[in-house]
């Protein structure tokens, strides 16, 4: 996802983190964003969802995941403003 943040100084290096809206995932995101800033890496955020979503129409799931990704990107931007995602 392109968020308009600066390109990393070390574009070959990236840190990958998964988010699902849980507090544990938020802590992982915070740590990954901070590490990406320290190492001039690109932060790659992936969204995961649980089996409970099989009961919802796919468009609803996609919208929820989009909001979750947007929220995670904004959180990473707050933690590490210089990191590209």
Order of alpha helices (4+ residues) and beta strands (2+ residues): beta-alpha-beta-alpha
